[in-house]
Amino acid sequence: MVFIRADGNPVIGMGHVMRCLAIAAAMEEKPVFVTACAECRPIIEEGGYRAVVLPTDYREMEEEPDFLEKIVAEAAGRTGAAAEAGAAASGERPVFLVDSYQVTEEYFRRLKNLAAVACLEDLGISYPVDLLVNYNLYAPKLNYAEGLRTLVGTAYVPLRQEFAKACSRERQVRERVEHVLITTGGGDPFFAAAGFLDAFLKEGQEEGGTVFHVVSGPMNKFAGELKARYGENPRVSIHERVTDMKSIMEQCDVALTAAGSTVYELCSMGIPIICFYFAENQRQGAECLAEQTDIVNAGNYAGKAEETLQKALAAFRRCVREPGYRSLLGKQERRLVDGQGARRIAEELSRL
């Protein structure tokens, strides 16, 4: 049996949960999600999965192993020594896929006494696990410990099924930029959407009918203010409680996005990207995109908002004026992903 340990809340966003849902969809048997954040439970359950909420703080993961042991036993329909006996008789161990920046080596050591352990990792840390997955563009450059079983690089990007299917389709580039996507992830801790919108709307006056599609994520604490400021603007379309992100994306000619998992979804569709980042864990991805493609990394909005706005605005101007540039970006992006990453991860988990 596979358990997925992931969290999502307004502080850390929904990226961990969303990429784990993509992996879950590729598994033959439905996994059980375990989380310390009740806020993300509805999203997990809407995906068709059982979600168990821990009575612990997501930042204190070393408090969890005793609770995890009970969850495994209850899921198997056994308790205590009976659970251990049943596992030994079948020759099978449960598997935990862990996706969190709050993990510690001690946490993994204790968890390995209970189950085979895999983790999703972005920062280049060689955790003591049975399988480590880092699907980021920069992952092959990292020096993981010798002997650690790893899956690294964009061959393992866990795209949701609708985006995985999009990888095989060509995209036509329109002569004129008519629709622009602005997405800041599951949350928007610095209200970057407003900064980018103000700059782009002013620039876009020359373009007349350009429409800006803003995705207000489930953890966006500025959702109300976003609607109050722009809800009546005919050139702004605010999307909340999004269940079909692909449909919104595919109508857009350019996308401004935080450098998280959404980048790879956009790449699968060949939609020209301008990227930025909020946190250190996104920096390497943004920089590597700029190194390996002609995508503009506008920089760190959290640390240098005005500089980031100006770089993004310059990139937007180029996208508007040069259809050939947009075409180039689309071709470069599509080469980064093939849509099979979630399946490859699921197969490796089954081998554990």
HUJOBEL-V215931 format. One record per pair of residues at least 24 apart in sequence whose ideal C-beta (glycine too) atoms are under 10 Angstrom apart, sorted by the first residue. I is the first residue (numbers start at 1). J is the second residue. D is the distance in Angstrom with one decimal. If there is no record, write none. Layout:
# HUJOBEL-V215931
I:J:D / I:J:D
This chain:
# HUJOBEL-V215931
1:29:7.4 / 1:30:9.6 / 1:31:7.7 / 1:32:7.2 / 1:72:7.6 / 1:75:6.1 / 1:76:6.8 / 1:87:9.8 / 1:92:8.0 / 1:93:9.2 / 1:94:5.0 / 1:95:7.3 / 1:96:9.9 / 1:115:9.0 / 2:27:6.5 / 2:28:9.8 / 2:29:6.9 / 2:30:8.5 / 2:31:4.0 / 2:32:7.6 / 2:94:7.3 / 2:95:4.7 / 2:96:7.8 / 2:97:6.6 / 2:115:9.3 / 2:116:9.5 / 2:118:9.1 / 2:346:8.9 / 2:349:6.1 / 2:350:8.3 / 2:352:8.7 / 3:31:6.2 / 3:32:5.1 / 3:33:7.6 / 3:34:5.6 / 3:52:8.5 / 3:68:7.7 / 3:71:7.2 / 3:72:7.0 / 3:75:7.5 / 3:94:6.3 / 3:95:7.1 / 3:96:5.0 / 3:97:7.3 / 3:98:9.0 / 3:111:10.0 / 3:114:9.7 / 3:115:7.3 / 4:31:5.0 / 4:32:7.3 / 4:33:5.0 / 4:34:6.9 / 4:35:8.8 / 4:44:8.8 / 4:49:8.1 / 4:51:9.5 / 4:95:9.4 / 4:96:7.7 / 4:97:4.9 / 4:98:8.1 / 4:99:7.3 / 4:118:9.7 / 4:120:9.7 / 4:349:9.6 / 5:32:9.8 / 5:33:7.9 / 5:34:4.8 / 5:35:7.4 / 5:36:8.8 / 5:52:9.8 / 5:54:8.9 / 5:61:8.5 / 5:64:8.1 / 5:68:7.7 / 5:71:9.9 / 5:96:5.9 / 5:97:7.0 / 5:98:4.5 / 5:99:7.0 / 5:100:6.9 / 5:103:8.9 / 5:107:9.8 / 5:111:8.5 / 5:117:9.5 / 5:119:9.0 / 6:33:6.7 / 6:34:8.0 / 6:35:6.2 / 6:36:9.5 / 6:37:8.8 / 6:40:7.9 / 6:44:8.5 / 6:51:9.8 / 6:58:9.7 / 6:97:8.1 / 6:98:7.7 / 6:99:4.4 / 6:100:6.7 / 6:120:8.4 / 7:34:9.5 / 7:35:5.4 / 7:36:5.6 / 7:37:4.5 / 7:39:8.9 / 7:40:6.7 / 7:54:9.4 / 7:58:4.5 / 7:59:9.3 / 7:61:9.4 / 7:99:8.2 / 7:100:6.0 / 7:101:9.3 / 7:102:7.8 / 8:35:7.3 / 8:37:5.7 / 8:39:6.6 / 8:40:3.4 / 8:41:9.2 / 8:43:6.9 / 8:44:8.5 / 8:58:9.2 / 8:99:10.0 / 8:186:6.5 / 8:187:9.3 / 8:218:8.1 / 8:219:7.1 / 9:35:9.3 / 9:36:8.9 / 9:37:4.5 / 9:38:8.8 / 9:39:4.9 / 9:40:6.8 / 9:58:7.0 / 9:186:8.9 / 9:187:8.4 / 9:218:9.9 / 9:219:6.4 / 10:37:9.5 / 10:39:7.3 / 10:186:8.2 / 10:187:5.2 / 10:188:9.6 / 10:189:7.8 / 10:217:9.4 / 10:218:9.0 / 10:219:4.2 / 10:220:7.9 / 10:221:5.7 / 11:37:9.3 / 11:39:10.0 / 11:58:8.8 / 11:59:9.2 / 11:187:7.7 / 11:189:7.7 / 11:219:8.2 / 11:221:9.8 / 12:37:8.3 / 12:40:9.7 / 12:58:7.7 / 12:59:9.5 / 12:100:8.5 / 12:101:7.4 / 12:102:8.7 / 12:186:8.4 / 12:187:8.2 / 12:189:9.9 / 12:219:8.5 / 12:279:9.4 / 12:281:9.9 / 13:40:9.9 / 13:184:9.1 / 13:185:5.0 / 13:186:3.8 / 13:187:4.8 / 13:188:9.2 / 13:189:8.5 / 13:217:7.3 / 13:218:9.3 / 13:219:5.9 / 13:220:9.6 / 13:258:8.8 / 13:260:7.5 / 13:261:9.9 / 13:278:8.9 / 13:279:9.3 / 14:39:9.1 / 14:40:6.6 / 14:43:6.8 / 14:185:7.3 / 14:186:3.1 / 14:187:7.6 / 14:217:6.5 / 14:218:6.2 / 14:219:6.1 / 14:260:9.4 / 14:261:9.4 / 15:99:8.9 / 15:122:9.6 / 15:185:6.4 / 15:186:6.4 / 15:187:9.7 / 15:217:9.9 / 15:258:9.1 / 15:260:4.9 / 15:261:5.3 / 15:262:8.4 / 15:281:9.4 / 15:282:9.3 / 16:40:8.7 / 16:98:9.7 / 16:99:4.5 / 16:100:6.5 / 16:101:8.2 / 16:120:7.5 / 16:122:9.9 / 16:186:9.4 / 16:260:9.9 / 16:261:9.2 / 17:41:9.7 / 17:43:6.2 / 17:44:6.5 / 17:47:9.0 / 17:51:9.5 / 17:99:8.1 / 17:186:8.2 / 17:218:9.8 / 18:43:8.0 / 18:47:9.4 / 18:158:9.1 / 18:160:7.7 / 18:185:9.4 / 18:186:7.5 / 18:217:10.0 / 18:245:9.6 / 18:260:8.9 / 18:261:6.2 / 18:262:8.8 / 18:265:9.5 / 19:99:7.0 / 19:120:6.8 / 19:133:9.7 / 19:135:8.4 / 19:157:8.7 / 19:158:5.1 / 19:159:9.0 / 19:160:8.8 / 19:260:9.0 / 19:261:5.2 / 19:264:9.2 / 19:341:9.6 / 19:342:8.6 / 19:345:9.7 / 20:44:8.7 / 20:47:9.6 / 20:49:9.5 / 20:97:6.9 / 20:98:9.5 / 20:99:5.4 / 20:120:7.4 / 20:158:7.9 / 20:342:9.9 / 20:345:10.0 / 21:46:9.4 / 21:47:4.9 / 21:48:9.3 / 21:49:7.5 / 21:158:8.8 / 21:160:7.2 / 21:342:9.6 / 22:47:9.6 / 22:157:8.9 / 22:158:4.1 / 22:159:6.0 / 22:160:4.6 / 22:161:7.6 / 22:163:8.4 / 22:164:8.4 / 22:261:8.3 / 22:264:10.0 / 22:265:9.5 / 22:341:8.3 / 22:342:4.9 / 22:345:9.0 / 22:346:9.8 / 23:97:6.9 / 23:99:9.0 / 23:118:9.8 / 23:120:8.4 / 23:133:8.8 / 23:156:9.7 / 23:158:4.8 / 23:160:9.8 / 23:341:8.7 / 23:342:5.1 / 23:343:9.2 / 23:344:9.8 / 23:345:5.3 / 23:346:6.0 / 23:349:7.7 / 24:48:8.7 / 24:49:6.1 / 24:97:8.9 / 24:158:9.3 / 24:342:8.6 / 24:346:8.3 / 25:49:9.3 / 25:158:8.9 / 25:159:9.8 / 25:160:6.9 / 25:161:5.7 / 25:164:9.3 / 25:342:6.7 / 25:343:9.6 / 25:346:8.7 / 26:158:7.5 / 26:159:9.6 / 26:160:9.7 / 26:161:7.9 / 26:164:8.7 / 26:340:9.1 / 26:341:8.7 / 26:342:3.9 / 26:343:4.7 / 26:344:8.5 / 26:345:7.1 / 26:346:4.0 / 26:347:8.4 / 26:349:9.3 / 27:97:9.7 / 27:342:8.8 / 27:343:9.3 / 27:345:9.2 / 27:346:4.7 / 27:347:9.3 / 27:349:7.2 / 27:350:7.6 / 28:346:7.6 / 28:347:9.6 / 28:350:7.2 / 29:346:9.8 / 29:350:8.7 / 31:95:8.5 / 31:96:9.6 / 31:97:7.5 / 31:346:9.5 / 31:349:8.7 / 32:71:7.6 / 32:72:9.1 / 32:74:9.8 / 32:75:5.7 / 32:94:9.4 / 33:97:9.8 / 34:64:8.4 / 34:67:8.6 / 34:68:6.8 / 34:71:6.1 / 34:72:9.5 / 34:75:9.7 / 34:96:8.2 / 34:98:9.3 / 35:100:9.7 / 36:60:8.5 / 36:61:7.9 / 36:63:9.2 / 36:64:7.5 / 36:67:9.5 / 36:100:8.9 / 36:102:8.9 / 37:219:9.8 / 39:218:8.0 / 39:219:7.1 / 40:186:9.0 / 40:218:8.2 / 40:219:8.6 / 42:218:8.6 / 43:186:9.1 / 43:218:6.5 / 43:219:9.9 / 46:243:7.9 / 47:160:9.7 / 50:75:8.6 / 57:102:9.0 / 58:100:7.3 / 58:101:9.9 / 58:102:6.2 / 59:100:9.4 / 59:101:9.6 / 59:102:5.3 / 60:102:7.7 / 60:104:10.0 / 60:107:9.9 / 61:98:8.6 / 61:100:6.6 / 61:102:5.1 / 61:103:5.8 / 61:104:6.7 / 61:106:9.3 / 61:107:4.9 / 61:108:9.6 / 61:110:9.8 / 61:111:9.3 / 62:102:9.4 / 62:103:9.2 / 62:104:6.1 / 62:106:5.9 / 62:107:5.3 / 62:110:7.6 / 63:107:9.4 / 64:107:7.3 / 64:110:8.7 / 64:111:8.3 / 65:106:9.5 / 65:107:7.4 / 65:109:9.6 / 65:110:4.4 / 65:111:6.1 / 65:113:7.9 / 65:114:6.9 / 66:110:9.2 / 66:114:9.9 / 68:94:9.4 / 68:96:7.5 / 68:107:10.0 / 68:110:8.9 / 68:111:6.8 / 68:114:6.4 / 68:115:8.2 / 69:110:9.6 / 69:111:9.5 / 69:113:8.8 / 69:114:5.6 / 69:115:9.4 / 71:114:9.8 / 72:96:8.7 / 72:114:6.3 / 72:115:6.9 / 73:114:9.7 / 83:114:9.9 / 84:114:9.9 / 87:114:9.7 / 87:115:9.4 / 92:116:9.6 / 93:117:9.8 / 93:130:9.8 / 93:352:7.9 / 94:352:9.6 / 95:130:8.4 / 95:131:9.0 / 95:349:5.8 / 95:350:8.4 / 95:351:9.6 / 95:352:4.9 / 96:129:9.1 / 96:130:9.6 / 96:349:9.8 / 96:352:9.4 / 97:129:9.8 / 97:131:8.6 / 97:133:8.4 / 97:345:8.3 / 97:346:9.7 / 97:349:6.3 / 97:352:9.3 / 98:127:8.7 / 98:129:7.8 / 99:133:9.0 / 101:125:9.7 / 101:279:9.5 / 101:281:6.7 / 103:127:6.8 / 103:129:9.4 / 105:129:9.7 / 115:352:8.8 / 116:349:8.7 / 116:351:9.4 / 116:352:4.1 / 117:352:8.3 / 118:149:9.0 / 118:151:9.0 / 118:345:8.3 / 118:348:7.6 / 118:349:6.0 / 118:352:6.5 / 120:151:9.8 / 120:156:9.5 / 120:158:8.4 / 120:345:8.6 / 121:150:8.8 / 121:152:9.4 / 122:260:9.8 / 122:281:5.5 / 122:282:8.7 / 122:284:7.9 / 122:285:8.0 / 123:280:8.5 / 123:281:6.3 / 123:284:8.4 / 124:284:8.5 / 126:150:8.9 / 129:352:9.9 / 130:348:9.8 / 130:349:9.8 / 130:351:9.7 / 130:352:5.7 / 131:345:8.8 / 131:348:6.0 / 131:349:7.3 / 131:351:8.6 / 131:352:6.2 / 133:158:8.4 / 133:341:9.2 / 133:344:9.3 / 133:345:5.9 / 133:348:8.0 / 133:349:9.2 / 135:159:9.7 / 135:261:9.1 / 135:264:7.9 / 135:337:9.2 / 135:341:5.9 / 135:342:9.6 / 135:344:9.4 / 135:345:8.1 / 136:259:9.7 / 136:261:9.8 / 136:263:9.6 / 136:264:9.1 / 136:281:9.8 / 136:282:9.9 / 136:284:7.0 / 136:285:5.5 / 136:288:7.4 / 136:289:9.9 / 137:259:10.0 / 137:263:8.8 / 137:264:8.8 / 137:267:9.6 / 137:284:8.4 / 137:285:6.3 / 137:286:9.8 / 137:287:9.5 / 137:288:4.4 / 137:289:6.4 / 137:291:8.7 / 137:292:6.4 / 137:293:9.2 / 137:336:6.8 / 137:337:9.8 / 138:283:9.8 / 138:284:4.7 / 138:285:6.6 / 138:286:9.9 / 138:287:7.7 / 138:288:4.1 / 138:289:9.1 / 138:291:8.7 / 138:292:9.1 / 139:284:9.1 / 139:285:9.7 / 139:288:9.2 / 141:284:8.8 / 141:288:8.1 / 142:284:9.1 / 149:348:8.4 / 149:351:9.9 / 149:352:9.3 / 151:341:8.8 / 151:344:7.0 / 151:345:6.5 / 151:348:6.2 / 153:336:9.8 / 153:341:9.3 / 154:264:7.2 / 154:267:8.5 / 154:335:9.3 / 154:336:5.1 / 154:337:5.6 / 154:338:8.3 / 154:341:7.4 / 155:336:9.9 / 155:337:8.4 / 155:338:7.0 / 155:340:7.3 / 155:341:6.3 / 155:344:6.6 / 155:345:10.0 / 156:337:9.9 / 156:340:8.8 / 156:341:4.5 / 156:342:8.4 / 156:343:9.8 / 156:344:5.7 / 156:345:5.8 / 156:348:8.8 / 157:261:8.0 / 157:263:9.4 / 157:264:4.6 / 157:265:9.0 / 157:267:8.4 / 157:268:8.3 / 157:336:7.9 / 157:337:5.1 / 157:338:8.5 / 157:339:8.4 / 157:340:8.9 / 157:341:4.1 / 157:342:8.1 / 157:344:9.5 / 157:345:9.4 / 158:261:8.0 / 158:264:8.6 / 158:340:9.9 / 158:341:5.0 / 158:342:4.0 / 158:343:9.0 / 158:344:8.8 / 158:345:5.9 / 158:346:8.8 / 159:261:8.6 / 159:264:6.3 / 159:265:6.3 / 159:267:9.2 / 159:268:5.7 / 159:337:6.6 / 159:338:9.2 / 159:339:5.6 / 159:340:8.6 / 159:341:6.1 / 159:342:6.2 / 159:343:9.8 / 160:245:8.2 / 160:246:8.2 / 160:261:9.3 / 160:265:7.2 / 160:268:9.4 / 160:339:9.9 / 160:342:7.8 / 161:246:9.9 / 161:339:8.8 / 161:342:7.9 / 161:343:9.8 / 162:244:7.9 / 162:245:8.2 / 162:246:4.6 / 162:247:8.9 / 162:249:9.9 / 162:250:10.0 / 162:265:8.9 / 162:268:9.3 / 162:269:9.8 / 163:245:8.4 / 163:246:6.3 / 163:249:8.7 / 163:261:9.9 / 163:262:9.9 / 163:264:7.8 / 163:265:4.7 / 163:266:8.8 / 163:267:9.0 / 163:268:4.5 / 163:269:7.0 / 163:337:8.4 / 163:339:7.0 / 163:342:9.8 / 164:265:9.7 / 164:268:7.1 / 164:337:8.6 / 164:338:8.5 / 164:339:3.5 / 164:340:7.1 / 164:341:8.0 / 164:342:6.9 / 164:343:8.1 / 165:246:9.1 / 165:268:8.7 / 165:339:6.8 / 166:246:6.9 / 166:249:9.0 / 166:250:7.9 / 166:265:8.4 / 166:266:10.0 / 166:267:9.8 / 166:268:4.9 / 166:269:4.9 / 166:270:8.4 / 166:271:9.8 / 166:334:9.4 / 166:337:9.6 / 166:339:7.4 / 167:267:8.9 / 167:268:4.9 / 167:269:8.3 / 167:270:9.1 / 167:334:7.1 / 167:336:9.9 / 167:337:6.2 / 167:338:5.7 / 167:339:3.7 / 167:340:8.4 / 168:268:9.5 / 168:334:9.8 / 168:338:8.9 / 168:339:7.3 / 169:250:9.6 / 169:268:9.3 / 169:269:7.9 / 169:270:8.5 / 169:334:9.4 / 170:270:7.6 / 170:330:9.1 / 170:331:9.7 / 170:334:8.6 / 171:250:8.2 / 171:269:6.3 / 171:270:4.2 / 171:271:7.3 / 171:272:9.7 / 171:326:10.0 / 171:327:9.2 / 171:330:5.8 / 171:331:9.4 / 171:333:9.8 / 171:334:8.1 / 172:270:9.6 / 172:327:9.5 / 172:330:9.6 / 173:253:7.7 / 173:270:8.7 / 173:271:10.0 / 173:272:8.3 / 173:323:5.7 / 173:324:8.5 / 173:325:9.7 / 173:326:5.4 / 173:327:4.6 / 173:328:9.6 / 173:329:9.4 / 173:330:6.6 / 173:331:9.7 / 174:253:5.7 / 174:323:7.4 / 174:326:8.5 / 175:253:9.7 / 175:323:5.5 / 175:326:9.9 / 176:207:7.9 / 176:208:9.9 / 176:209:9.0 / 176:210:8.6 / 176:253:7.8 / 176:320:8.2 / 176:323:8.0 / 177:204:8.7 / 177:207:6.9 / 177:210:6.1 / 177:211:10.0 / 177:252:9.0 / 177:253:4.5 / 177:254:5.7 / 177:272:9.1 / 177:316:8.4 / 177:319:6.1 / 177:320:4.9 / 177:321:9.1 / 177:323:8.6 / 177:326:7.8 / 178:207:8.7 / 178:208:9.9 / 178:209:6.7 / 178:210:6.3 / 178:211:6.9 / 178:251:8.5 / 178:252:8.6 / 178:253:6.0 / 178:254:9.7 / 179:209:9.6 / 179:210:7.4 / 179:211:5.2 / 179:212:8.0 / 179:213:6.3 / 179:237:8.7 / 179:248:9.1 / 179:249:9.8 / 179:250:9.7 / 179:251:5.2 / 179:252:4.5 / 179:253:5.7 / 179:254:8.1 / 179:255:9.7 / 180:204:8.0 / 180:207:9.7 / 180:210:6.3 / 180:211:7.3 / 180:212:5.0 / 180:213:6.9 / 180:214:9.4 / 180:235:9.8 / 180:252:6.1 / 180:253:6.8 / 180:254:5.0 / 180:255:7.3 / 180:256:7.1 / 180:272:10.0 / 180:274:9.4 / 180:316:7.6 / 180:319:8.5 / 180:320:9.2 / 181:212:8.0 / 181:213:5.0 / 181:214:8.2 / 181:215:7.2 / 181:237:9.9 / 181:239:9.3 / 181:245:9.5 / 181:248:6.7 / 181:249:6.1 / 181:250:9.9 / 181:251:8.6 / 181:252:4.2 / 181:253:8.8 / 181:254:7.2 / 181:255:4.1 / 181:256:6.9 / 181:257:7.3 / 181:262:9.3 / 181:266:8.1 / 181:271:7.5 / 181:273:9.5 / 182:212:6.0 / 182:213:6.9 / 182:214:4.8 / 182:215:7.2 / 182:216:10.0 / 182:236:9.2 / 182:238:9.9 / 182:252:9.4 / 182:254:9.6 / 182:255:7.8 / 182:256:5.0 / 182:257:8.0 / 182:258:10.0 / 182:274:9.6 / 182:312:9.8 / 183:213:8.5 / 183:214:7.7 / 183:215:4.3 / 183:216:9.2 / 183:217:7.8 / 183:239:9.0 / 183:242:9.4 / 183:245:8.4 / 183:248:8.8 / 183:249:8.8 / 183:252:9.9 / 183:255:7.0 / 183:256:7.4 / 183:257:5.0 / 183:258:7.0 / 183:260:9.2 / 183:262:5.7 / 183:263:10.0 / 183:265:9.7 / 183:266:8.9 / 184:214:8.6 / 184:215:7.6 / 184:216:8.7 / 184:217:7.0 / 184:220:7.7 / 184:222:9.5 / 184:256:8.8 / 184:257:7.9 / 184:258:5.2 / 184:260:9.3 / 184:262:9.3 / 184:276:8.8 / 184:278:7.9 / 184:301:8.6 / 185:215:8.8 / 185:217:5.9 / 185:219:8.4 / 185:220:8.9 / 185:257:8.1 / 185:258:4.6 / 185:259:9.3 / 185:260:5.3 / 185:261:8.6 / 185:262:6.8 / 185:277:9.9 / 185:278:7.8 / 185:282:9.0 / 186:215:9.6 / 186:217:4.1 / 186:218:5.9 / 186:219:4.6 / 186:220:7.7 / 186:258:9.6 / 186:260:8.6 / 186:261:9.9 / 186:262:9.6 / 187:216:9.6 / 187:217:5.7 / 187:218:8.2 / 187:219:3.8 / 187:220:5.5 / 187:221:6.9 / 187:222:8.9 / 187:223:9.7 / 187:258:9.7 / 187:278:9.1 / 188:214:9.5 / 188:215:9.5 / 188:216:7.6 / 188:217:6.9 / 188:219:8.4 / 188:220:4.9 / 188:221:7.6 / 188:222:5.7 / 188:223:8.5 / 188:226:8.1 / 188:258:8.7 / 188:278:8.8 / 188:301:9.7 / 189:219:9.1 / 189:220:9.1 / 189:221:7.6 / 189:222:8.8 / 189:278:6.5 / 189:279:8.9 / 189:301:9.5 / 189:302:7.5 / 190:222:9.1 / 190:278:6.7 / 190:301:5.9 / 190:302:5.6 / 190:303:9.7 / 190:305:7.0 / 191:220:8.9 / 191:221:8.6 / 191:222:4.6 / 191:225:7.2 / 191:226:7.9 / 191:229:9.8 / 191:301:9.7 / 191:305:9.8 / 192:222:9.4 / 192:256:9.2 / 192:258:7.8 / 192:276:7.4 / 192:278:7.5 / 192:301:4.8 / 192:302:8.5 / 192:305:7.6 / 192:308:8.2 / 192:309:8.9 / 192:312:9.7 / 193:217:9.7 / 193:220:8.1 / 193:222:7.3 / 193:223:9.8 / 193:225:9.7 / 193:226:6.1 / 193:229:9.5 / 193:230:8.7 / 193:236:9.9 / 193:238:9.0 / 193:256:9.4 / 194:222:7.4 / 194:225:7.6 / 194:226:6.9 / 194:229:6.4 / 194:230:8.0 / 195:301:7.3 / 195:305:6.1 / 195:306:8.6 / 195:308:8.2 / 195:309:5.6 / 195:312:9.1 / 196:256:5.9 / 196:274:9.3 / 196:276:8.4 / 196:298:9.2 / 196:301:8.5 / 196:305:9.9 / 196:308:8.9 / 196:309:6.8 / 196:312:6.3 / 196:313:8.5 / 196:316:9.0 / 197:226:8.6 / 197:229:8.1 / 197:230:6.3 / 197:233:8.7 / 197:235:9.5 / 197:236:6.7 / 197:238:9.9 / 197:256:9.7 / 198:229:9.0 / 198:230:9.4 / 198:309:8.6 / 199:306:9.8 / 199:309:5.1 / 199:310:8.2 / 199:312:7.3 / 199:313:5.1 / 199:316:8.3 / 200:235:9.6 / 200:236:9.8 / 200:254:9.7 / 200:256:7.9 / 200:309:9.4 / 200:312:8.2 / 200:313:7.1 / 200:316:6.1 / 200:317:9.9 / 200:320:10.0 / 201:230:8.6 / 201:233:7.6 / 201:235:6.5 / 201:236:7.5 / 202:313:9.0 / 203:313:6.0 / 203:314:9.9 / 203:316:6.6 / 203:317:6.8 / 203:320:8.2 / 204:235:7.2 / 204:316:8.4 / 204:320:8.1 / 205:235:9.3 / 206:317:9.9 / 206:320:8.7 / 207:235:9.6 / 207:320:6.4 / 208:235:9.0 / 209:234:9.3 / 209:235:7.6 / 210:235:6.7 / 210:253:8.9 / 210:254:9.4 / 210:316:9.9 / 210:320:8.1 / 211:235:5.6 / 211:236:7.5 / 211:237:6.0 / 211:251:9.1 / 211:252:9.0 / 212:236:5.3 / 212:237:7.1 / 212:238:9.4 / 212:252:9.4 / 212:254:10.0 / 212:256:9.1 / 213:237:4.9 / 213:238:8.2 / 213:239:6.3 / 213:248:5.8 / 213:249:8.7 / 213:251:7.7 / 213:252:6.2 / 213:255:9.1 / 214:238:5.1 / 214:239:6.8 / 214:240:9.6 / 214:256:9.8 / 215:239:5.0 / 215:240:8.2 / 215:242:6.0 / 215:245:7.3 / 215:248:6.9 / 215:249:9.3 / 215:255:10.0 / 215:257:9.3 / 215:262:8.7 / 216:240:4.8 / 216:241:8.7 / 216:242:8.5 / 217:241:9.6 / 217:242:8.1 / 217:258:10.0 / 217:262:10.0 / 218:242:8.6 / 253:319:7.6 / 253:320:9.0 / 253:323:9.1 / 253:326:6.8 / 254:315:8.8 / 254:316:6.8 / 254:318:9.9 / 254:319:4.7 / 254:320:8.0 / 254:326:6.9 / 254:329:8.9 / 255:319:9.7 / 256:296:9.8 / 256:298:8.0 / 256:312:6.1 / 256:313:10.0 / 256:315:8.4 / 256:316:7.4 / 256:319:9.7 / 257:286:9.9 / 258:282:6.5 / 258:285:9.7 / 258:286:8.7 / 258:301:8.2 / 259:283:7.7 / 259:284:8.7 / 259:285:4.5 / 259:286:3.9 / 259:287:8.8 / 259:288:9.2 / 259:289:7.0 / 259:290:9.9 / 259:295:9.7 / 259:297:7.6 / 259:298:9.7 / 259:300:10.0 / 260:285:7.7 / 260:286:9.8 / 261:285:9.6 / 263:289:6.9 / 263:295:8.7 / 263:333:8.6 / 263:336:8.9 / 263:337:9.7 / 264:333:8.9 / 264:336:7.2 / 264:337:5.5 / 264:339:9.9 / 264:341:8.4 / 265:337:8.8 / 266:295:9.9 / 266:329:9.9 / 266:330:9.6 / 266:333:6.9 / 266:337:9.9 / 267:293:9.1 / 267:295:9.3 / 267:329:9.5 / 267:330:8.9 / 267:332:8.6 / 267:333:3.8 / 267:334:6.6 / 267:335:8.6 / 267:336:4.9 / 267:337:5.3 / 268:333:8.1 / 268:334:7.3 / 268:336:8.6 / 268:337:5.2 / 268:338:8.7 / 268:339:6.2 / 269:330:8.4 / 269:333:8.3 / 269:334:8.1 / 269:337:9.9 / 270:326:9.5 / 270:327:9.0 / 270:329:8.1 / 270:330:3.6 / 270:331:7.1 / 270:332:9.0 / 270:333:5.7 / 270:334:4.7 / 270:335:9.7 / 271:326:8.9 / 271:329:8.4 / 271:330:6.8 / 271:333:7.5 / 271:334:9.8 / 272:296:10.0 / 272:315:9.3 / 272:318:9.8 / 272:319:5.8 / 272:323:9.8 / 272:325:7.6 / 272:326:4.3 / 272:327:8.3 / 272:328:8.5 / 272:329:4.0 / 272:330:5.9 / 272:332:9.5 / 272:333:7.7 / 273:297:9.9 / 273:315:9.2 / 273:319:9.6 / 273:329:6.5 / 273:330:9.2 / 273:332:9.6 / 273:333:6.6 / 274:298:6.2 / 274:311:8.5 / 274:312:5.4 / 274:313:9.3 / 274:314:9.4 / 274:315:4.4 / 274:316:6.4 / 274:318:9.3 / 274:319:7.3 / 274:329:9.2 / 275:299:9.4 / 275:312:8.8 / 275:315:9.1 / 276:300:7.4 / 276:301:5.2 / 276:302:9.4 / 276:305:9.7 / 276:308:5.3 / 276:309:9.0 / 276:311:8.1 / 276:312:6.3 / 276:315:9.9 / 277:301:7.2 / 277:302:7.9 / 277:303:9.5 / 277:308:8.8 / 278:302:4.7 / 278:303:9.0 / 278:308:9.9 / 279:303:9.8 / 289:332:9.4 / 289:333:8.9 / 289:336:8.6 / 292:332:7.9 / 292:335:9.5 / 292:336:8.0 / 293:328:8.7 / 293:329:6.9 / 293:331:9.5 / 293:332:4.1 / 293:333:6.7 / 293:335:8.7 / 293:336:7.8 / 294:318:9.6 / 294:325:7.2 / 294:328:5.9 / 294:329:6.0 / 294:332:6.4 / 294:333:9.8 / 295:329:6.2 / 295:332:7.5 / 295:333:7.5 / 296:329:9.3
